[in-house]
Amino acid sequence: MGALSRSFDVGCFPQCDGSCRYVEGGTMVLATVTGPVHTSASQDPDVGSLEVKCSLADRTAADRVAVERRLEEYASPLLEGALDLKKFPRQQVSASIVVVFDDGQAKVAACNAAVLALLDADLPLVAVPVTVRSDAVVTFDALT
């Protein structure tokens, strides 16, 4: 099995704080990051929050909602583990991930695009996920 071709472009949506277009094989994902913005709804007023929303561009997919939730469940802890939410009390960072095309690499491409968008937003991080693989193995590089 040959290696998939990969490419990415950060800063492709200048109206967002961070963004990335990520292509892996025949999969294309767009990710944007905005914030932090002040919010009144916070579980812990001393720590910020992260909202992750995933969507499929193919609105006709039979299991679209379930796939979107699974992507959110996979990406949310990855991004929360990287972002230093203590720097944003009573504030929220939002990440939006759109799977434009999927040839089976959506989970990996979505996470890689979101991490690159987070880096493009120049938000304080406690670690950077440097490897995201389809078998759910994530390697972090701690920033100390």
C-alpha positions in Angstrom: 0.0 0.0 0.0 1.5 3.3 -1.1 1.7 6.5 0.9 -1.1 9.0 0.5 -0.3 12.4 -0.9 -0.8 15.2 1.6 -1.0 18.9 1.3 -2.3 21.8 3.4 -2.7 25.5 3.2 -3.0 27.5 6.5 -4.5 31.0 6.7 -6.9 30.3 3.8 -9.8 32.1 5.5 -8.5 35.5 6.6 -11.8 36.3 8.4 -11.1 33.6 10.9 -8.4 33.6 13.6 -7.0 30.3 12.2 -7.8 28.2 9.2 -6.5 25.3 7.2 -7.4 23.4 4.0 -6.0 19.9 4.3 -5.9 17.2 1.6 -4.9 13.6 2.2 -5.4 11.3 -0.8 -8.9 12.0 -2.1 -10.1 13.5 1.2 -10.4 17.3 1.6 -11.2 19.0 4.9 -11.6 22.7 5.8 -11.0 23.7 9.4 -11.5 27.1 11.1 -10.8 28.4 14.6 -12.3 31.6 16.1 -11.9 33.1 19.5 -11.5 33.3 22.3 -14.7 35.2 22.8 -16.4 36.0 26.1 -19.3 33.7 27.1 -21.6 33.6 30.0 -22.2 29.9 29.8 -19.2 28.3 31.4 -19.0 25.2 33.6 -15.9 26.5 35.3 -15.4 30.2 35.4 -11.6 29.9 35.8 -11.2 27.8 32.6 -12.2 28.5 29.1 -14.2 26.2 26.9 -13.8 24.7 23.4 -16.6 24.1 21.0 -16.0 21.7 18.1 -18.5 21.3 15.3 -18.0 18.9 12.5 -20.1 18.6 9.3 -20.1 16.7 6.1 -20.5 18.7 2.9 -22.4 15.7 1.4 -25.8 16.4 2.9 -27.2 13.3 1.4 -25.1 10.8 3.3 -27.5 8.3 5.1 -25.5 8.3 8.4 -24.4 11.9 8.2 -25.4 13.0 11.7 -23.7 9.9 13.3 -20.5 10.4 11.3 -20.4 14.1 12.3 -20.9 13.3 16.0 -18.1 10.6 15.8 -15.7 13.1 14.3 -16.6 15.6 17.0 -16.0 12.9 19.7 -12.6 12.2 18.2 -11.4 15.7 17.6 -12.7 17.4 20.8 -10.4 15.7 23.3 -7.5 16.0 20.9 -7.9 19.8 20.6 -8.7 20.2 24.3 -5.5 18.4 25.2 -3.5 20.8 23.1 -5.1 24.1 24.0 -4.2 25.9 27.2 -7.8 26.7 28.3 -6.6 28.1 31.6 -5.5 31.2 29.7 -9.2 31.9 28.7 -11.4 32.2 31.8 -15.0 32.7 30.9 -14.1 32.5 27.2 -14.8 30.1 24.4 -12.7 29.0 21.4 -14.7 27.5 18.5 -13.4 25.0 15.9 -15.4 24.2 12.8 -14.4 21.2 10.6 -16.1 20.5 7.3 -15.3 17.3 5.4 -15.7 18.4 1.7 -14.7 15.0 0.2 -14.0 11.7 1.9 -12.2 8.7 0.6 -11.8 7.1 4.0 -9.4 9.4 5.6 -11.9 11.9 7.2 -11.0 11.3 10.8 -7.2 11.8 10.3 -7.6 14.7 7.9 -10.2 16.4 10.2 -7.9 16.2 13.2 -4.8 17.3 11.2 -6.7 20.2 9.7 -8.0 21.3 13.1 -4.6 21.2 14.7 -3.1 23.2 11.9 -5.9 25.8 12.2 -5.3 26.0 15.9 -1.6 26.6 15.3 -2.5 29.3 12.7 -4.7 31.0 15.3 -1.6 31.4 17.4 -3.4 30.4 20.6 -1.4 29.3 23.7 -0.9 25.5 23.7 0.3 23.1 26.3 1.1 20.4 23.7 1.0 19.9 19.9 -0.5 16.7 18.5 2.3 15.8 15.9 1.0 12.5 14.7 -2.6 11.6 14.1 -3.2 8.1 12.6 -6.4 6.3 11.6 -5.8 3.6 14.3 -6.5 6.3 17.0 -2.8 6.7 17.9 -2.0 10.3 18.7 1.5 11.5 19.6 1.9 14.8 21.6 4.9 17.0 21.7 4.7 18.8 25.1 5.5 22.5 25.1 7.5 23.1 28.3 
